[in-house]
Amino acid sequence: LKTPARVFTLLRNETPFGGVTETRRFEGVTWGDFAPRPPTEAPAGEGVLRLRQYAEFTCRSAAPAVRGSVLTIRGEDWTVLSVSSDADDQILITLERRR
């Protein structure tokens, strides 16, 4: 467990004008093993390509990490897609990053 990850939950509030503001609330730091996959290109409409990258983060404790929260690892923001645990009480977090 060599990599620190800062965990943030996203708070969304509707504005009086019908928009939405999104703020982050710091929940803590968890340590784990970070395994990013190579990025791939994905079409984003009208000839624009965006990079999409997936990763796995394995740790022992990730109580504040839930689907939709954000982990900041090595200065990059990763969105949590899923959180699961195995028989050895290891937590596996599947992450996605888009650029």
Steps between C-alpha positions, in 0.01 A plus 500: 500500500728769367278766346300763694158604370308802623127421515235763423122479489315724257228727633251626241267791570245659271541874445207744502544533123449130425868408477701270720812572702736222587741518791734244649521396862827344615436168674851372571799315359526130427807305392492229236642345186426703188486324161406730210424357156619668179273786387270452200340753266122533498291716263334796673295627204573716196842349433630566853688220671534474875737281694347253739704301749406234753689387809468277802586605854530222759501594869399374844266782598304737279190582704448848348555379142161435340384496140523853361758625748845616388845366586796727434802284427836641388336836434229359268128476576339159454124434525395190696296265281465213747617378842512131589673276753639148483526216752832638633337833593685678219303787346511531120406840359451537126582851378457706183667818379397704196698770329 
